[in-house]
Amino acid sequence: MLTRLKAKSEGKLAKQICKVVLDHFEKQYSKELGDAWNTVREILTSPSCWQYAVLLNRFNYPFELEKDLHLKGYHTLFQGSLPNCPKSMKCYLSRTPGRITSERHQIGNLKKYYLLNAASLLPVLALELRDGERVLDLCAAPGGKSIALLQCACPGYLHCNEYDSLRLRWLRQTLESFIPQPLINVINVSELDGRKMGDAQPEMFDKVLVDAPCSNDRSWLFSSDSQKASCRISQRRNLPLLQLELLRSAIKALRPGGILVYSTCTLSKAENQDVISEILNSHSNIMPMDIKGIARTCSHDFTFAPTGQECGLLVIPDKGKAWGPMYVAKLKKSWSTGKCRPVCFQA
């Protein structure tokens, strides 16, 4: 069942790296990451080095595949290292580039595993979902994080929202492929502009995940149309405003005492640390939560770059640990709207 990175990676390698995007990233990230950018650039521009984690579906557990993964030298992610990692969530990864073949969508049959960038599980674990909680995945497509959330716990209500109609269909198919009918009944899928969610459902959720639209560094580097790539870059400066509007909406939708996790798959400081700093400076009822412990306990599998924030982590691709980019920040909505703010809550 296990294969090396063949047809799919060869297809990516056949595409040319977009020089317009690479030059733009070179100017920005060489300043923001310093010497680390050299390794990050090497990994991002070499799909043959990319790694794929295997998230097992607890609703149709692949026991034979799990044995095969063990034999091939895969190891479990997080188990034993993170005290808050649910035992029901099993993810396997290998130190070497490679992937198993993807399963096809078949109506009525649940898939047994989901292939993903292992760093994308960090926002899910930071949210610390518990059984019975009401949770909002504000920008949910293609659905990987929603699937991962349901591996961790059984929420009382899961609202998966996606504004883009094409991505919405992808989200629905992902949920149908992995989640059994009894749980599907507690999931609501909507096509609302995420910036309006807070007004539509104020203080309705215990936990909110905002996996925001962002520059998506891996994908942008392989843009096939240089003219479109140039247009993307020129419009890139507008993304932080959209991200801020989504976060403000999410804060409205979050109940007092609730937890909000923000994530992106870009290295950009303007879309990461600067967005969170603006939220903290403009919302006296939003508190940062210290998640440095995740970096300490997960350094064996991930490489983290300094963010200057106790509430924020940035995973950068590295040799043998080609995960990311992934930025994660954890915030808490306080009961009080007073001006005093503690330095940082412990997550």
TORLUMPA-137133 format. One line per field, with one value per residue: residue number from 1; y negated, z negated, x negated of N, C-alpha, C, O in turn. Coordinates in steps of 0.05 Angstrom, whole numbers. Layout:
BEGIN
n c(NUM:...);
n.py c(Y:...);
n.pz c(Z:...);
n.px c(X:...);
ca.py c(Y:...);
ca.pz c(Z:...);
ca.px c(X:...);
c.py c(Y:...);
c.pz c(Z:...);
c.px c(X:...);
o.py c(Y:...);
o.pz c(Z:...);
o.px c(X:...);
This chain:
BEGIN
n c(1:2:3:4:5:6:7:8:9:10:11:12:13:14:15:16:17:18:19:20:21:22:23:24:25:26:27:28:29:30:31:32:33:34:35:36:37:38:39:40:41:42:43:44:45:46:47:48:49:50:51:52:53:54:55:56:57:58:59:60:61:62:63:64:65:66:67:68:69:70:71:72:73:74:75:76:77:78:79:80:81:82:83:84:85:86:87:88:89:90:91:92:93:94:95:96:97:98:99:100:101:102:103:104:105:106:107:108:109:110:111:112:113:114:115:116:117:118:119:120:121:122:123:124:125:126:127:128:129:130:131:132:133:134:135:136:137:138:139:140:141:142:143:144:145:146:147:148:149:150:151:152:153:154:155:156:157:158:159:160:161:162:163:164:165:166:167:168:169:170:171:172:173:174:175:176:177:178:179:180:181:182:183:184:185:186:187:188:189:190:191:192:193:194:195:196:197:198:199:200:201:202:203:204:205:206:207:208:209:210:211:212:213:214:215:216:217:218:219:220:221:222:223:224:225:226:227:228:229:230:231:232:233:234:235:236:237:238:239:240:241:242:243:244:245:246:247:248:249:250:251:252:253:254:255:256:257:258:259:260:261:262:263:264:265:266:267:268:269:270:271:272:273:274:275:276:277:278:279:280:281:282:283:284:285:286:287:288:289:290:291:292:293:294:295:296:297:298:299:300:301:302:303:304:305:306:307:308:309:310:311:312:313:314:315:316:317:318:319:320:321:322:323:324:325:326:327:328:329:330:331:332:333:334:335:336:337:338:339:340:341:342:343:344:345:346:347);
n.py c(24:-24:-76:-108:-178:-189:-193:-238:-275:-280:-304:-354:-370:-376:-423:-491:-530:-590:-648:-701:-699:-673:-710:-752:-729:-718:-769:-786:-743:-731:-773:-769:-717:-709:-672:-623:-622:-603:-546:-536:-556:-520:-472:-485:-493:-444:-394:-338:-330:-335:-316:-271:-264:-213:-211:-172:-147:-144:-126:-87:-47:-33:22:59:25:-6:31:40:-11:-14:25:2:-37:-83:-131:-149:-213:-262:-228:-214:-256:-304:-324:-337:-313:-276:-206:-182:-205:-189:-196:-184:-188:-194:-197:-203:-228:-214:-180:-150:-120:-159:-151:-139:-177:-146:-138:-124:-93:-98:-132:-109:-137:-201:-243:-291:-353:-350:-392:-419:-398:-421:-470:-447:-414:-454:-478:-444:-412:-388:-335:-347:-402:-465:-482:-523:-521:-567:-578:-530:-494:-454:-416:-384:-399:-400:-346:-327:-350:-321:-272:-279:-290:-287:-334:-374:-404:-421:-471:-481:-526:-555:-601:-603:-575:-531:-508:-495:-451:-414:-411:-389:-338:-317:-313:-276:-232:-215:-216:-184:-174:-185:-225:-262:-286:-323:-362:-424:-453:-512:-568:-621:-688:-694:-739:-758:-722:-729:-768:-741:-695:-709:-699:-643:-599:-552:-542:-567:-561:-594:-584:-618:-649:-657:-674:-624:-596:-549:-533:-579:-586:-552:-573:-572:-611:-668:-720:-720:-707:-753:-789:-767:-776:-832:-841:-819:-850:-863:-820:-817:-853:-827:-781:-803:-821:-773:-750:-786:-778:-724:-730:-756:-714:-678:-653:-686:-668:-629:-595:-615:-598:-616:-607:-601:-583:-608:-642:-694:-751:-795:-773:-740:-746:-802:-810:-784:-814:-863:-849:-838:-888:-918:-895:-891:-850:-804:-755:-733:-665:-623:-582:-560:-513:-473:-477:-463:-409:-386:-391:-350:-332:-377:-439:-502:-571:-633:-675:-718:-719:-694:-670:-651:-607:-587:-542:-520:-494:-443:-404:-336:-346:-367:-399:-447:-514:-537:-576:-587:-613:-624:-646:-675:-691:-737:-744:-794:-862:-898:-941:-919:-870:-806:-782:-733:-677:-609:-556);
n.pz c(0:-13:21:56:66:123:178:165:142:184:221:197:197:251:261:266:219:196:214:203:155:122:121:96:46:30:19:-24:-63:-73:-104:-147:-168:-168:-166:-167:-126:-80:-83:-89:-40:-5:-18:-7:48:68:82:80:31:-5:-58:-81:-127:-160:-179:-218:-212:-263:-259:-222:-229:-206:-217:-192:-158:-197:-221:-177:-171:-218:-207:-165:-190:-207:-257:-314:-320:-370:-411:-478:-483:-485:-536:-532:-486:-453:-460:-422:-374:-323:-289:-239:-219:-177:-175:-126:-58:-27:-11:-21:23:41:18:57:62:42:45:-13:-36:-86:-89:-108:-123:-125:-87:-103:-118:-173:-209:-207:-245:-292:-304:-314:-359:-395:-404:-439:-442:-474:-492:-476:-471:-437:-374:-326:-260:-223:-172:-136:-93:-60:-95:-127:-179:-207:-204:-235:-284:-299:-307:-355:-394:-411:-392:-418:-380:-316:-275:-209:-167:-102:-54:1:58:90:59:16:35:37:-18:-38:-14:-37:-92:-87:-71:-115:-163:-205:-200:-250:-274:-234:-239:-279:-256:-224:-161:-129:-83:-92:-91:-127:-157:-175:-210:-267:-279:-263:-296:-354:-410:-413:-414:-444:-429:-377:-313:-269:-212:-171:-106:-67:-45:-29:-21:2:44:76:95:138:177:240:276:288:292:264:215:204:197:151:114:113:90:41:-3:-22:-51:-108:-128:-116:-147:-198:-201:-198:-246:-284:-276:-292:-346:-365:-358:-395:-461:-526:-562:-527:-477:-425:-366:-319:-254:-200:-136:-120:-120:-130:-169:-171:-163:-205:-263:-266:-256:-300:-342:-332:-343:-398:-417:-406:-428:-490:-518:-501:-512:-511:-505:-533:-493:-488:-508:-473:-431:-458:-471:-422:-390:-370:-325:-295:-268:-297:-288:-319:-345:-377:-409:-463:-456:-405:-352:-302:-253:-213:-150:-148:-139:-138:-170:-143:-150:-152:-121:-182:-222:-288:-335:-400:-436:-488:-507:-553:-613:-630:-608:-622:-627:-645:-633:-639:-633:-605:-596:-619:-575);
n.px c(-17:-40:-74:-127:-141:-116:-82:-50:-85:-121:-89:-84:-137:-144:-120:-139:-175:-148:-177:-165:-137:-174:-217:-192:-179:-232:-254:-222:-221:-275:-289:-254:-261:-315:-376:-351:-315:-341:-343:-288:-269:-294:-267:-213:-214:-224:-188:-198:-220:-180:-137:-85:-34:5:69:109:175:219:270:273:232:167:137:101:71:47:12:-22:-44:-74:-112:-139:-167:-142:-121:-81:-50:-53:-32:-40:-76:-48:-8:47:64:113:125:154:142:102:43:-4:-72:-131:-202:-224:-215:-152:-91:-26:21:78:146:205:265:324:391:427:388:340:279:213:168:133:94:44:11:-29:-35:13:45:34:63:113:104:89:137:163:212:271:316:384:381:395:374:341:318:293:273:275:265:214:235:202:185:233:246:203:214:260:236:215:255:325:365:420:443:423:404:391:364:361:346:334:362:345:305:337:367:327:315:363:362:315:330:373:344:315:343:391:463:493:460:457:506:500:472:469:468:450:455:436:413:356:344:391:411:407:446:490:492:483:440:446:413:368:316:275:248:205:182:150:160:102:34:13:-39:-66:-33:-29:-81:-84:-52:-21:-10:-41:-23:25:2:-27:14:38:-3:-3:46:39:28:78:97:86:125:173:166:165:218:246:229:249:303:306:293:339:375:358:367:363:306:292:251:207:174:127:102:54:25:-21:-85:-86:-96:-63:-13:-8:-36:-29:25:49:27:52:105:102:87:131:176:198:220:198:151:83:59:12:-26:-75:-93:-78:-114:-161:-152:-143:-187:-217:-192:-178:-202:-210:-204:-225:-174:-165:-121:-84:-36:-36:-58:-104:-113:-165:-188:-237:-297:-284:-242:-196:-150:-97:-94:-64:-26:-4:40:65:121:162:228:247:289:295:295:258:199:152:103:77:9:3:45:38:38);
ca.py c(0:-47:-82:-132:-202:-185:-207:-264:-293:-284:-324:-380:-377:-384:-451:-509:-548:-617:-666:-725:-693:-667:-735:-767:-715:-722:-796:-788:-723:-733:-793:-760:-692:-709:-649:-600:-623:-587:-519:-537:-559:-495:-452:-493:-491:-416:-376:-311:-330:-339:-293:-269:-249:-196:-213:-150:-153:-127:-116:-64:-45:-15:37:70:3:-14:50:34:-36:-7:41:-16:-56:-107:-133:-166:-240:-273:-209:-213:-281:-326:-313:-341:-300:-254:-180:-175:-217:-175:-206:-171:-202:-182:-217:-205:-236:-192:-181:-127:-128:-170:-135:-153:-181:-127:-144:-102:-81:-116:-129:-100:-155:-227:-252:-319:-365:-344:-417:-428:-387:-438:-487:-430:-407:-478:-485:-427:-407:-369:-324:-363:-431:-477:-491:-535:-522:-589:-576:-501:-477:-430:-399:-368:-406:-391:-317:-322:-357:-299:-250:-286:-291:-287:-359:-375:-418:-430:-488:-484:-547:-560:-622:-597:-553:-508:-496:-485:-424:-397:-407:-370:-311:-308:-305:-252:-210:-207:-218:-168:-189:-197:-249:-282:-299:-346:-381:-442:-465:-536:-583:-648:-705:-691:-765:-763:-701:-738:-781:-721:-677:-720:-685:-617:-577:-549:-542:-576:-558:-611:-577:-640:-652:-669:-673:-596:-597:-526:-533:-603:-582:-536:-585:-566:-635:-689:-744:-717:-708:-782:-800:-757:-790:-860:-840:-806:-869:-865:-796:-822:-865:-805:-763:-817:-822:-746:-746:-802:-763:-701:-739:-760:-688:-663:-660:-694:-644:-610:-594:-620:-591:-628:-594:-605:-567:-626:-651:-723:-764:-813:-757:-724:-761:-829:-807:-777:-838:-883:-840:-841:-916:-931:-881:-888:-826:-781:-749:-713:-641:-614:-555:-553:-485:-456:-478:-448:-380:-376:-399:-326:-328:-402:-461:-526:-597:-652:-693:-740:-718:-669:-657:-644:-589:-586:-518:-525:-469:-437:-378:-314:-356:-385:-407:-476:-533:-537:-594:-581:-631:-616:-669:-670:-714:-740:-752:-823:-880:-918:-948:-904:-845:-791:-778:-710:-653:-584:-539);
ca.pz c(0:-14:45:55:78:151:199:156:139:211:233:185:206:279:261:260:197:206:207:192:127:108:117:75:20:24:7:-50:-83:-81:-125:-170:-178:-168:-154:-166:-100:-60:-85:-83:-10:8:-21:6:77:75:74:74:3:-22:-74:-84:-151:-156:-201:-217:-218:-285:-253:-205:-236:-189:-233:-175:-150:-220:-223:-154:-177:-238:-194:-148:-206:-215:-285:-320:-326:-394:-432:-499:-485:-492:-556:-524:-461:-457:-451:-399:-350:-315:-265:-235:-200:-172:-173:-98:-40:-17:-17:-13:43:30:23:72:50:50:29:-31:-48:-100:-84:-131:-131:-112:-84:-109:-129:-201:-224:-207:-268:-316:-312:-325:-387:-411:-411:-462:-440:-493:-485:-483:-466:-412:-361:-299:-242:-208:-144:-141:-70:-49:-115:-142:-208:-218:-208:-257:-309:-305:-317:-383:-412:-398:-400:-418:-356:-300:-252:-189:-148:-79:-37:29:65:100:35:0:44:28:-47:-43:-6:-57:-115:-80:-67:-139:-188:-204:-200:-276:-279:-213:-248:-297:-241:-206:-141:-118:-62:-100:-93:-155:-170:-185:-229:-294:-282:-258:-318:-375:-435:-411:-412:-465:-416:-349:-297:-246:-194:-154:-79:-70:-21:-22:-8:18:69:92:108:163:194:268:291:275:292:240:192:199:186:124:98:110:72:16:-25:-32:-66:-137:-135:-115:-170:-222:-200:-206:-275:-299:-274:-309:-374:-371:-358:-418:-487:-546:-573:-505:-466:-396:-354:-293:-240:-171:-124:-109:-138:-131:-195:-168:-165:-229:-288:-265:-258:-328:-358:-328:-358:-427:-423:-401:-443:-518:-529:-489:-526:-498:-520:-529:-481:-483:-516:-449:-417:-473:-471:-395:-374:-357:-299:-282:-273:-303:-286:-339:-337:-396:-422:-478:-447:-376:-343:-273:-243:-187:-138:-154:-129:-154:-184:-122:-156:-151:-142:-197:-245:-306:-358:-418:-451:-505:-511:-582:-621:-636:-587:-635:-613:-655:-619:-649:-613:-588:-609:-613:-559);
ca.px c(0:-57:-89:-144:-129:-120:-67:-40:-108:-132:-72:-91:-163:-142:-113:-161:-172:-141:-199:-154:-130:-199:-231:-177:-185:-260:-258:-208:-228:-303:-290:-238:-271:-344:-390:-333:-301:-355:-333:-259:-266:-302:-246:-189:-217:-232:-167:-207:-228:-156:-127:-56:-26:29:88:127:203:228:297:270:204:151:118:80:54:31:-10:-39:-58:-94:-133:-154:-182:-127:-116:-57:-54:-41:-25:-59:-91:-29:11:74:70:132:115:171:130:77:30:-30:-90:-157:-224:-232:-193:-137:-62:-10:41:103:170:225:291:345:416:435:364:323:250:198:146:132:66:43:-14:-26:-33:41:59:28:86:134:96:89:165:170:240:281:342:407:377:404:349:344:296:303:264:271:256:227:247:183:185:259:242:185:229:277:220:207:277:352:378:449:451:401:413:370:372:343:359:330:381:330:293:359:373:304:319:385:352:296:345:388:325:302:359:415:488:500:445:465:530:493:456:483:450:462:440:439:389:347:344:418:419:410:471:512:493:467:434:459:394:347:290:276:223:204:160:157:149:75:17:9:-66:-72:-17:-36:-107:-80:-32:-28:-5:-56:-6:43:-15:-33:39:40:-22:6:69:31:29:105:103:88:151:193:161:175:248:255:224:269:329:303:295:368:389:347:379:343:292:286:224:205:148:122:80:50:4:-41:-107:-85:-92:-40:12:-10:-41:-18:54:55:20:73:129:96:86:157:197:190:231:184:126:65:55:-15:-28:-104:-97:-75:-140:-181:-146:-141:-211:-228:-179:-174:-221:-196:-218:-216:-152:-163:-95:-79:-11:-38:-79:-108:-127:-178:-198:-265:-306:-274:-218:-187:-123:-92:-91:-39:-25:18:42:87:132:185:246:252:316:295:286:241:175:130:98:54:-12:11:57:26:57);
c.py c(-25:-51:-106:-155:-201:-203:-236:-284:-300:-305:-352:-389:-386:-413:-468:-526:-576:-637:-691:-722:-689:-692:-752:-755:-719:-748:-797:-769:-722:-753:-782:-735:-690:-684:-625:-599:-606:-558:-517:-539:-533:-473:-460:-490:-463:-397:-347:-308:-331:-313:-294:-252:-234:-197:-190:-158:-134:-115:-93:-56:-24:1:48:48:-5:5:45:9:-31:7:23:-38:-82:-107:-152:-194:-248:-253:-207:-239:-304:-314:-316:-329:-276:-228:-171:-186:-204:-185:-194:-187:-188:-204:-222:-214:-211:-195:-155:-138:-138:-151:-152:-155:-161:-132:-119:-88:-102:-111:-122:-118:-180:-235:-282:-328:-363:-370:-427:-417:-404:-457:-471:-422:-431:-486:-468:-422:-385:-359:-344:-393:-439:-490:-501:-533:-542:-588:-547:-485:-476:-410:-383:-374:-399:-361:-311:-329:-334:-273:-254:-284:-290:-313:-357:-387:-428:-446:-492:-504:-551:-578:-615:-572:-528:-493:-484:-456:-405:-391:-386:-341:-300:-298:-278:-227:-200:-205:-202:-185:-200:-223:-271:-298:-322:-366:-398:-455:-489:-550:-613:-663:-705:-717:-772:-743:-711:-752:-761:-702:-687:-703:-657:-594:-577:-551:-551:-573:-576:-603:-595:-637:-667:-666:-644:-593:-574:-527:-556:-600:-567:-547:-582:-591:-659:-715:-744:-719:-737:-796:-792:-773:-819:-862:-829:-825:-872:-841:-802:-835:-845:-788:-777:-817:-794:-741:-762:-790:-739:-708:-744:-734:-671:-672:-670:-669:-624:-614:-598:-613:-602:-614:-602:-586:-584:-633:-681:-735:-782:-799:-740:-741:-788:-829:-802:-801:-859:-875:-844:-870:-930:-918:-876:-863:-800:-778:-729:-689:-629:-585:-547:-524:-466:-455:-461:-418:-369:-382:-374:-323:-354:-422:-487:-550:-615:-670:-718:-741:-692:-655:-648:-627:-590:-561:-525:-498:-467:-410:-356:-321:-377:-395:-437:-487:-531:-556:-588:-601:-623:-640:-660:-695:-715:-747:-782:-838:-902:-920:-931:-877:-831:-787:-756:-688:-629:-567:-512);
c.pz c(0:12:40:69:107:168:190:154:166:226:223:196:235:281:254:235:208:196:194:162:111:102:95:47:11:9:-21:-70:-91:-103:-151:-183:-181:-154:-150:-139:-79:-60:-79:-53:4:6:-5:37:86:66:68:45:-16:-35:-77:-109:-145:-181:-199:-226:-239:-279:-233:-206:-219:-203:-216:-165:-173:-224:-201:-160:-197:-225:-176:-163:-212:-245:-290:-328:-352:-417:-453:-503:-494:-511:-548:-498:-465:-446:-426:-373:-344:-288:-263:-214:-199:-169:-143:-81:-29:-24:-9:7:29:36:39:57:61:32:12:-45:-61:-93:-110:-141:-114:-111:-88:-117:-160:-218:-225:-230:-293:-323:-324:-354:-405:-420:-435:-463:-460:-483:-494:-477:-439:-399:-333:-285:-221:-179:-139:-118:-69:-69:-132:-172:-221:-223:-232:-284:-318:-313:-347:-403:-396:-408:-401:-393:-342:-276:-234:-168:-126:-59:-7:37:75:77:16:8:36:-2:-52:-36:-27:-82:-110:-78:-93:-164:-185:-208:-228:-282:-259:-223:-267:-283:-223:-187:-129:-98:-67:-98:-122:-171:-182:-206:-257:-299:-279:-283:-341:-400:-435:-414:-435:-453:-387:-336:-273:-230:-169:-125:-81:-44:-11:-6:10:45:87:107:135:180:224:285:277:274:268:215:184:187:157:105:92:90:45:-8:-37:-51:-97:-145:-135:-140:-196:-223:-208:-236:-292:-299:-293:-339:-383:-374:-383:-444:-506:-559:-552:-494:-435:-387:-325:-280:-211:-162:-109:-130:-144:-158:-194:-171:-190:-255:-288:-268:-287:-347:-356:-343:-388:-435:-421:-415:-471:-531:-517:-501:-511:-516:-513:-517:-474:-490:-492:-434:-431:-470:-443:-378:-361:-329:-282:-287:-276:-300:-308:-328:-354:-411:-438:-469:-418:-370:-313:-266:-216:-176:-142:-142:-148:-170:-166:-125:-157:-123:-156:-221:-261:-329:-374:-436:-468:-509:-541:-588:-625:-611:-598:-620:-622:-640:-631:-626:-594:-605:-601:-598:-573);
c.px c(-17:-73:-107:-130:-134:-104:-59:-63:-120:-116:-79:-118:-163:-134:-138:-155:-167:-161:-188:-148:-156:-215:-218:-181:-213:-265:-246:-219:-257:-307:-277:-249:-302:-356:-372:-318:-315:-346:-304:-254:-273:-280:-221:-190:-225:-210:-176:-216:-203:-148:-97:-49:0:46:108:155:214:256:297:240:189:129:95:61:36:7:-31:-56:-80:-118:-151:-169:-168:-123:-93:-66:-40:-37:-47:-74:-73:-8:40:82:89:121:131:160:103:67:2:-46:-117:-177:-231:-209:-178:-108:-49:10:66:127:190:251:312:370:423:412:346:293:236:176:147:103:64:15:-11:-23:-4:57:54:50:109:128:96:117:175:201:248:309:364:405:388:380:355:318:303:296:256:260:225:239:228:183:211:257:225:198:247:262:214:230:303:366:408:460:426:412:389:379:351:357:356:346:367:317:314:366:351:307:340:376:333:311:361:369:314:320:385:440:495:486:451:489:524:476:474:462:464:443:442:412:380:346:371:428:424:436:494:515:476:465:447:439:374:319:294:248:225:179:162:146:122:59:12:-17:-72:-59:-26:-62:-105:-57:-40:-25:-19:-41:13:27:-22:-9:43:22:-14:29:63:33:57:113:105:114:173:190:170:205:259:251:243:296:328:305:324:382:380:360:356:331:284:259:225:176:148:99:78:28:-16:-62:-104:-78:-67:-13:13:-12:-27:12:62:49:41:98:125:97:113:180:188:200:219:157:109:62:27:-15:-57:-109:-95:-101:-161:-177:-146:-165:-224:-217:-176:-197:-205:-214:-208:-194:-151:-137:-93:-54:-13:-62:-80:-125:-139:-189:-228:-272:-298:-250:-205:-158:-120:-95:-63:-42:-1:18:68:95:156:202:254:281:318:286:268:214:151:127:74:34:-4:23:39:46:60);
o.py c(-46:-31:-121:-151:-212:-227:-255:-306:-322:-322:-371:-412:-402:-426:-460:-534:-585:-643:-703:-739:-699:-695:-764:-770:-723:-749:-808:-777:-712:-750:-785:-732:-673:-676:-609:-578:-594:-547:-499:-524:-525:-459:-443:-486:-460:-385:-333:-286:-327:-292:-316:-229:-241:-186:-190:-174:-110:-96:-81:-59:-1:-7:48:53:-12:-4:46:9:-41:1:28:-55:-101:-86:-167:-198:-240:-261:-201:-244:-322:-297:-300:-333:-258:-227:-154:-176:-207:-184:-195:-198:-172:-226:-242:-209:-191:-211:-140:-162:-128:-138:-176:-139:-159:-129:-97:-73:-121:-88:-128:-117:-181:-235:-297:-311:-375:-370:-443:-425:-402:-459:-480:-423:-429:-498:-477:-428:-365:-374:-355:-407:-423:-507:-490:-542:-536:-597:-541:-464:-496:-390:-369:-356:-391:-351:-294:-315:-328:-255:-235:-276:-292:-313:-340:-381:-441:-435:-504:-499:-549:-572:-622:-551:-506:-468:-464:-439:-382:-368:-368:-322:-276:-276:-261:-205:-177:-192:-205:-207:-223:-242:-295:-321:-339:-385:-388:-465:-487:-544:-629:-651:-714:-717:-791:-745:-702:-749:-765:-694:-675:-692:-648:-571:-598:-561:-544:-581:-574:-614:-587:-625:-687:-657:-640:-588:-578:-522:-552:-610:-569:-532:-589:-592:-668:-731:-763:-729:-744:-813:-808:-781:-829:-882:-829:-816:-883:-843:-792:-829:-845:-780:-764:-814:-793:-729:-753:-790:-733:-693:-738:-731:-652:-696:-663:-651:-605:-634:-587:-621:-597:-609:-610:-573:-577:-631:-691:-729:-784:-810:-728:-749:-796:-847:-815:-806:-872:-892:-854:-877:-951:-929:-857:-855:-778:-797:-709:-691:-626:-567:-530:-512:-445:-433:-447:-403:-344:-378:-378:-313:-352:-421:-493:-550:-614:-679:-738:-761:-671:-631:-637:-630:-594:-560:-534:-482:-486:-394:-357:-303:-400:-397:-451:-472:-524:-551:-583:-605:-616:-652:-639:-717:-696:-756:-793:-828:-923:-904:-928:-864:-843:-788:-759:-682:-628:-563:-495);
o.pz c(12:23:22:82:117:172:205:163:171:241:238:202:243:301:239:230:226:172:176:146:89:80:79:28:-13:-11:-39:-93:-112:-119:-173:-208:-194:-133:-133:-130:-62:-38:-64:-42:23:25:8:50:110:45:53:36:-40:-23:-76:-111:-126:-202:-179:-244:-234:-293:-227:-187:-217:-202:-224:-165:-169:-231:-206:-153:-195:-231:-172:-151:-222:-258:-273:-341:-356:-440:-446:-525:-509:-504:-556:-488:-480:-424:-411:-351:-360:-268:-282:-195:-216:-162:-137:-87:-23:-42:7:8:8:57:36:40:85:8:23:-63:-48:-93:-132:-163:-93:-131:-77:-122:-171:-239:-243:-235:-313:-347:-343:-371:-429:-441:-449:-484:-463:-469:-515:-478:-420:-411:-319:-295:-202:-162:-138:-122:-76:-61:-151:-188:-245:-244:-248:-304:-342:-324:-361:-426:-372:-429:-388:-384:-354:-260:-241:-154:-131:-49:8:25:69:75:2:-9:29:-10:-68:-51:-33:-93:-127:-84:-94:-184:-166:-219:-229:-293:-265:-215:-272:-295:-209:-195:-120:-97:-50:-103:-140:-195:-198:-217:-270:-320:-292:-289:-347:-410:-456:-417:-444:-467:-374:-348:-257:-235:-149:-121:-96:-24:12:18:32:66:111:129:151:195:231:307:256:255:253:195:161:170:141:83:70:76:27:-30:-59:-65:-109:-167:-153:-152:-213:-245:-222:-249:-313:-319:-306:-354:-405:-391:-390:-449:-502:-567:-558:-499:-422:-400:-310:-293:-199:-178:-88:-154:-162:-170:-213:-181:-196:-266:-308:-281:-298:-365:-376:-355:-401:-457:-434:-415:-476:-552:-522:-501:-500:-541:-489:-530:-457:-479:-492:-425:-419:-466:-439:-353:-342:-311:-258:-309:-259:-309:-316:-305:-347:-424:-428:-472:-408:-382:-299:-273:-198:-192:-140:-136:-172:-183:-173:-106:-162:-104:-143:-238:-250:-341:-363:-449:-462:-512:-552:-570:-623:-595:-585:-602:-607:-635:-633:-603:-570:-627:-580:-608:-562);
o.px c(-10:-83:-103:-109:-154:-110:-62:-61:-130:-126:-79:-122:-180:-140:-155:-132:-181:-162:-201:-155:-159:-225:-231:-187:-219:-279:-258:-226:-264:-325:-287:-247:-312:-346:-376:-310:-301:-340:-295:-238:-259:-275:-210:-170:-231:-213:-162:-220:-206:-151:-85:-58:15:39:123:159:217:264:318:225:197:106:72:36:12:-15:-55:-80:-102:-141:-174:-181:-180:-123:-85:-86:-17:-39:-70:-85:-81:7:57:104:82:109:121:167:84:81:-13:-36:-124:-171:-244:-186:-190:-101:-59:16:75:127:191:258:316:368:425:417:338:285:246:167:159:89:81:-3:8:-10:2:79:69:56:122:146:103:121:193:213:234:323:364:425:390:366:372:297:318:312:232:247:212:251:237:181:211:266:231:194:249:274:208:226:303:378:420:482:409:426:369:398:327:379:374:343:376:318:308:371:357:302:337:382:334:304:361:378:303:312:400:439:504:497:451:492:541:466:491:442:487:419:450:391:394:348:373:449:443:448:515:537:455:485:458:448:365:301:313:228:245:157:175:125:120:70:7:-17:-83:-71:-29:-65:-123:-45:-62:-36:-10:-45:16:36:-22:-12:51:29:-17:33:80:39:60:133:124:125:190:210:181:217:279:268:253:311:348:316:332:400:394:363:333:346:270:245:242:157:166:78:98:15:-26:-57:-118:-57:-53:6:34:8:-16:23:81:64:49:111:143:105:118:203:173:190:228:141:120:62:21:-5:-62:-128:-108:-109:-177:-196:-148:-164:-239:-231:-172:-210:-189:-237:-185:-194:-138:-131:-100:-52:7:-84:-60:-149:-125:-200:-243:-254:-304:-237:-203:-143:-140:-97:-43:-59:21:-3:88:79:169:191:265:295:339:270:264:208:131:147:53:41:-6:13:27:68:74);
